[in-house]
Amino acid sequence: MANKLDNFILGQWTPYDGDGIIQHNAVTGAAISAVNGDGMDFAAILDYGRKVGNRNLRTMTFLERGLMLKKLALFLHKKRKEYYPISYMSGATKTDSWIDIDGGIGTLFAYASLRKKFSDQPYYVDGEMVGLSKEGSFVGHHIMVPKAGVAVHINAFNFPIWGMLEKLAVNLLAGMPAVVKPAEQTSYLTQVMVKDIIASGILPEGALQLVCGSGIGILDTVNSQDVVTFTGSAHTGRMLKALPHIINEAVTFNMEADSLNCSVLGPDATPDTEEFQLFIKEVHREMTVKTGQKCTAIRRIIVPENLVEDVQLALSARLKKTTIGDPQAEGVRMGSLASHEQLSEVLKSAQLLSQENELVYGSFERDFEVIGADVNKGAFLAPMLFLNDNPFQKTEVHSIEAFGPISTIMPYKNIEEAVELANMGKGSLVSSIATYDDTIARQYVLGAATHHGRILVLNRESAKESTGHGSPMPLMAHGGPGRAGGGEEMGGLRGVKHYLQRTAIQGTPTTLTHLTGVYQYGAKGIEHPVHPFRKHFEELKVGEQWITAKHTVTVADIVNFANVSGDHFYAHTDETSLDGTIFEGRVAHGYWVLAKAAGLFVEAKKGPVLLNYGLDECRFTKPVYPGMTIGVKFTVKEKVDQEKKSEDDIAKGIVKFMVDVYDETGETCALATILTMVRKLDQDGEVIAVD
């Protein structure tokens, strides 16, 4: 009897009753485990996630959640080699497994690093303050708080690790717990990693639950505070998205579906160019990596009509060298499909494609050689290449996807036709174009961007470091319109916002300062007799304000700054050239105003301030003329904590100060945000290894 995989629900590993669904080794066909999710109390599972996991996560700050992800990434990175032998059972090669396992852990690292983009608060302050009244006493802002529900992740079979971690990294940073439902075929690999995650104790209780079986009924009790993410076939995704309960509850549903991605060979990329060779290499890679079982794989190969034969011959020659077999056998470059069920589905789709397209490489007969395995016991399939000689009339290729090592060549006459063919896929996750002509690249990108979530421009220069057509990156959006699902995952901060509720808040600047934890222009300051540069990070309070001495501007100030800086712009140095300008006379340099402001607010003596970290924003809002008197309101705007990188590192944080330079009338002349690095009183902080 196959080993039964327990589900991790309601805070504990829970066995199931009955026989379950048998999972098979995709290479040998042997039974390895069984899963079942029938009869589970999903209402209780989701409620537990909301009441326990959500409460524990949403009270943590973004910094704390980011550090939690970093600990988890470091923990899994040390254990990553243990997952490879299990991954091989899914038919994945070492390269395929690296994409899944190391790629997933890398996404955790990427999102852990995003903690530096957030303040040390449990919520996110979105955008800038908006003035809503003439006198400035009534203003608005936006905050984003973690939704009060649970994220339900329904994942595909092809990436049992990356598929989980690329979603989990985002919702955990946002402050929402997750119920992960991996595909039944390969959930044995997901479960092994989840066991390690739970055992590590890094995540708080309720932050992660796992359902290894079918998950039928898992969406029956989701509500408006929950988020559902789906990765899989477009047909299944549309069916789930249209469930009455999802619509009635207005549940956020993010869908990333398989799509008919294409790659275009530019008209300039003839066989004697580097771009042609790069194109052939990229198409071959996307047909064979993961045995073509990638939602981003190239399904349509769009080439100039005069280069169709060249592409067919070059690609066929490369495909012929592809060695197939047991991923653990020496010399194997392509493994098997994930299951015999998947093999049947792919062959069925290939048969449909063959009705309008000519098979120019490969065969429907499974009589090819495999290394270290039995072709009949494993779910092996050799690459198949089709040719469509009239893609505007023979259109099934734009709607049928064979989710395996199968792709179709089709011709175009000009870039306008290439764009039209690309867009006939009705929405794709990714497209690429190989060209060394940026004019061609621009024409294609602007035409195809409406129908694609990502576009790669590949040439001899970008190829040196390009991650390739089929590699979604954590800080770039992953998703696409139309058939691709209309959703969007990852994308850096963009992805985090999917799990947050944006709320507009209104009131006085002082009230909004208190609500946001960020000082708002016009709010009442907290005056203190001790200069802020004399205080450590923990001692500074948002809204604390230092009113500086004042200075009356002279012509000598302007002339001296012009000589020191070399900035002899006419408005500062030539009063005879001001006719027809907006200036009433010689005007002070904006950078002199900022420099003088620094001279007014800086405390010269050595103290907790370690250095000036930079300038976030600066606006010169009113001309400063000789004879005017300026002063500075120097206010703690925001505090951003930092962790120590090593035992001998200085414990510190970043303090953002608002610099409000005003004149004798009280009007603001310049407004800037400067960043300072400030030492902490407590030097015994926890050390976490560098990203």
Secondary structure as the mmCIF struct_conf table of DSSP 4:
data_model
#
loop_
_struct_conf.conf_type_id
_struct_conf.id
_struct_conf.beg_label_comp_id
_struct_conf.beg_label_asym_id
_struct_conf.beg_label_seq_id
_struct_conf.end_label_comp_id
_struct_conf.end_label_asym_id
_struct_conf.end_label_seq_id
HELX_LH_PP_P HELX_LH_PP_P1 ALA A 2 ALA A 2
STRN STRN1 ASN A 3 LYS A 4
HELX_LH_PP_P HELX_LH_PP_P2 LEU A 5 ASP A 6
STRN STRN2 ASN A 7 ILE A 9
TURN_TY1_P TURN_TY1_P1 LEU A 10 GLY A 11
STRN STRN3 GLN A 12 THR A 14
BEND BEND1 GLY A 18 GLY A 18
STRN STRN4 ILE A 21 HIS A 24
TURN_TY1_P TURN_TY1_P2 ALA A 26 THR A 28
STRN STRN5 ALA A 31 VAL A 35
TURN_TY1_P TURN_TY1_P3 ASP A 38 GLY A 39
HELX_RH_AL_P HELX_RH_AL_P1 PHE A 42 TYR A 48
HELX_RH_PI_P HELX_RH_PI_P1 GLY A 49 ASN A 54
HELX_RH_AL_P HELX_RH_AL_P2 ARG A 55 ARG A 58
TURN_TY1_P TURN_TY1_P4 THR A 59 THR A 59
BEND BEND2 MET A 60 MET A 60
HELX_RH_AL_P HELX_RH_AL_P3 PHE A 62 LYS A 79
HELX_RH_3T_P HELX_RH_3T_P1 ARG A 80 TYR A 83
HELX_RH_AL_P HELX_RH_AL_P4 TYR A 84 TYR A 88
TURN_TY1_P TURN_TY1_P5 MET A 89 GLY A 91
HELX_RH_AL_P HELX_RH_AL_P5 LYS A 94 SER A 113
HELX_RH_3T_P HELX_RH_3T_P2 LEU A 114 LYS A 117
BEND BEND3 PHE A 118 PHE A 118
BEND BEND4 ASP A 120 TYR A 123
STRN STRN6 TYR A 124 GLY A 131
BEND BEND5 SER A 133 PHE A 138
STRN STRN7 VAL A 139 PRO A 146
BEND BEND6 ALA A 148 GLY A 149
STRN STRN8 ALA A 151 ILE A 154
BEND BEND7 PHE A 157 ASN A 158
TURN_TY1_P TURN_TY1_P6 PRO A 160 ILE A 161
HELX_RH_AL_P HELX_RH_AL_P6 TRP A 162 ALA A 174
TURN_TY1_P TURN_TY1_P7 GLY A 175 GLY A 175
STRN STRN9 ALA A 178 LYS A 181
HELX_RH_3T_P HELX_RH_3T_P3 GLU A 184 THR A 186
HELX_RH_AL_P HELX_RH_AL_P7 SER A 187 SER A 200
TURN_TY1_P TURN_TY1_P8 GLY A 201 GLY A 201
BEND BEND8 LEU A 203 LEU A 203
HELX_LH_PP_P HELX_LH_PP_P3 PRO A 204 PRO A 204
TURN_TY1_P TURN_TY1_P9 GLU A 205 GLY A 206
BEND BEND9 ALA A 207 ALA A 207
STRN STRN10 LEU A 208 LEU A 210
BEND BEND10 GLY A 213 GLY A 213
TURN_TY1_P TURN_TY1_P10 ILE A 216 THR A 221
TURN_TY1_P TURN_TY1_P11 SER A 224 GLN A 225
STRN STRN11 VAL A 227 GLY A 232
HELX_RH_AL_P HELX_RH_AL_P8 ALA A 234 LYS A 241
TURN_TY1_P TURN_TY1_P12 ALA A 242 ALA A 242
HELX_RH_AL_P HELX_RH_AL_P9 PRO A 244 ASN A 248
TURN_TY1_P TURN_TY1_P13 GLU A 249 ALA A 250
STRN STRN12 THR A 252 ALA A 257
STRN STRN13 CYS A 262 LEU A 265
TURN_TY1_P TURN_TY1_P14 PRO A 267 ASP A 268
TURN_TY1_P TURN_TY1_P15 PRO A 271 ASP A 272
BEND BEND11 THR A 273 THR A 273
HELX_RH_AL_P HELX_RH_AL_P10 GLU A 274 THR A 288
HELX_RH_3T_P HELX_RH_3T_P4 VAL A 289 GLY A 292
TURN_TY1_P TURN_TY1_P16 CYS A 295 THR A 296
STRN STRN14 ARG A 300 PRO A 304
HELX_RH_3T_P HELX_RH_3T_P5 GLU A 305 LEU A 307
HELX_RH_AL_P HELX_RH_AL_P11 VAL A 308 LYS A 320
TURN_TY1_P TURN_TY1_P17 LYS A 321 LYS A 321
STRN STRN15 ILE A 324 GLY A 325
TURN_TY1_P TURN_TY1_P18 PRO A 327 GLN A 328
BEND BEND12 ALA A 329 ALA A 329
TURN_TY1_P TURN_TY1_P19 GLU A 330 GLY A 331
STRN STRN16 MET A 334 MET A 334
BEND BEND13 ALA A 338 ALA A 338
HELX_RH_AL_P HELX_RH_AL_P12 HIS A 340 LEU A 353
TURN_TY1_P TURN_TY1_P20 SER A 354 GLU A 356
BEND BEND14 ASN A 357 ASN A 357
STRN STRN17 GLU A 358 TYR A 361
BEND BEND15 PHE A 364 GLU A 365
STRN STRN18 ILE A 371 ILE A 371
BEND BEND16 GLY A 372 ALA A 373
TURN_TY1_P TURN_TY1_P21 VAL A 375 ALA A 379
STRN STRN19 MET A 384 LEU A 387
BEND BEND17 ASP A 389 ASP A 389
TURN_TY1_P TURN_TY1_P22 PRO A 391 GLN A 393
HELX_RH_3T_P HELX_RH_3T_P6 GLU A 396 HIS A 398
TURN_TY1_P TURN_TY1_P23 SER A 399 SER A 399
BEND BEND18 GLY A 404 PRO A 405
STRN STRN20 ILE A 406 TYR A 412
BEND BEND19 LYS A 413 ASN A 414
HELX_RH_AL_P HELX_RH_AL_P13 ILE A 415 ASN A 423
TURN_TY1_P TURN_TY1_P24 MET A 424 GLY A 425
BEND BEND20 LYS A 426 GLY A 427
STRN STRN21 SER A 428 SER A 428
BEND BEND21 LEU A 429 LEU A 429
STRN STRN22 SER A 431 ALA A 434
BEND BEND22 TYR A 436 TYR A 436
HELX_RH_AL_P HELX_RH_AL_P14 ASP A 438 ALA A 448
HELX_RH_3T_P HELX_RH_3T_P7 ALA A 449 HIS A 451
STRN STRN23 HIS A 452 HIS A 452
BEND BEND23 GLY A 453 GLY A 453
STRN STRN24 ILE A 455 LEU A 458
TURN_TY1_P TURN_TY1_P25 ARG A 460 GLU A 461
HELX_RH_3T_P HELX_RH_3T_P8 SER A 462 LYS A 464
TURN_TY1_P TURN_TY1_P26 GLU A 465 GLU A 465
TURN_TY1_P TURN_TY1_P27 HIS A 469 GLY A 470
TURN_TY1_P TURN_TY1_P28 PRO A 474 LEU A 475
BEND BEND24 MET A 476 MET A 476
STRN STRN25 ALA A 477 GLY A 480
BEND BEND25 PRO A 481 PRO A 481
HELX_RH_3T_P HELX_RH_3T_P9 GLY A 482 ALA A 484
BEND BEND26 GLY A 486 GLY A 486
STRN STRN26 GLY A 487 MET A 490
TURN_TY1_P TURN_TY1_P29 GLY A 492 GLY A 492
HELX_RH_AL_P HELX_RH_AL_P15 LEU A 493 LYS A 497
TURN_TY1_P TURN_TY1_P30 HIS A 498 TYR A 499
STRN STRN27 LEU A 500 GLY A 507
HELX_RH_AL_P HELX_RH_AL_P16 PRO A 509 THR A 516
BEND BEND27 GLY A 517 VAL A 518
TURN_TY1_P TURN_TY1_P31 TYR A 521 GLY A 522
HELX_LH_PP_P HELX_LH_PP_P4 ALA A 523 GLY A 525
STRN STRN28 ILE A 526 GLU A 527
BEND BEND28 PRO A 529 VAL A 530
HELX_RH_3T_P HELX_RH_3T_P10 PRO A 532 ARG A 534
BEND BEND29 LYS A 535 LYS A 535
HELX_RH_3T_P HELX_RH_3T_P11 PHE A 537 GLU A 539
TURN_TY1_P TURN_TY1_P32 VAL A 542 GLY A 543
STRN STRN29 GLU A 544 ILE A 547
HELX_LH_PP_P HELX_LH_PP_P5 THR A 548 ALA A 549
STRN STRN30 HIS A 551 THR A 552
HELX_RH_AL_P HELX_RH_AL_P17 VAL A 555 SER A 565
HELX_RH_AL_P HELX_RH_AL_P18 TYR A 570 THR A 573
HELX_RH_3T_P HELX_RH_3T_P12 GLU A 575 SER A 577
TURN_TY1_P TURN_TY1_P33 ASP A 579 GLY A 580
BEND BEND30 THR A 581 ILE A 582
BEND BEND31 GLU A 584 GLY A 585
HELX_RH_AL_P HELX_RH_AL_P19 GLY A 590 PHE A 601
BEND BEND32 LYS A 605 LYS A 605
BEND BEND33 PRO A 608 PRO A 608
STRN STRN31 VAL A 609 PHE A 620
BEND BEND34 LYS A 622 LYS A 622
TURN_TY1_P TURN_TY1_P34 PRO A 626 GLY A 627
STRN STRN32 THR A 629 ASP A 641
STRN STRN33 LYS A 644 LYS A 644
BEND BEND35 LYS A 645 SER A 646
TURN_TY1_P TURN_TY1_P35 GLU A 647 ASP A 648
BEND BEND36 ASP A 649 ASP A 649
HELX_LH_PP_P HELX_LH_PP_P6 ILE A 650 ALA A 651
STRN STRN34 LYS A 652 TYR A 662
TURN_TY1_P TURN_TY1_P36 GLU A 664 THR A 665
BEND BEND37 GLY A 666 GLY A 666
STRN STRN35 THR A 668 ARG A 679
BEND BEND38 LEU A 681 LEU A 681
HELX_LH_PP_P HELX_LH_PP_P7 GLY A 685 GLU A 686
STRN STRN36 VAL A 687 VAL A 687
#
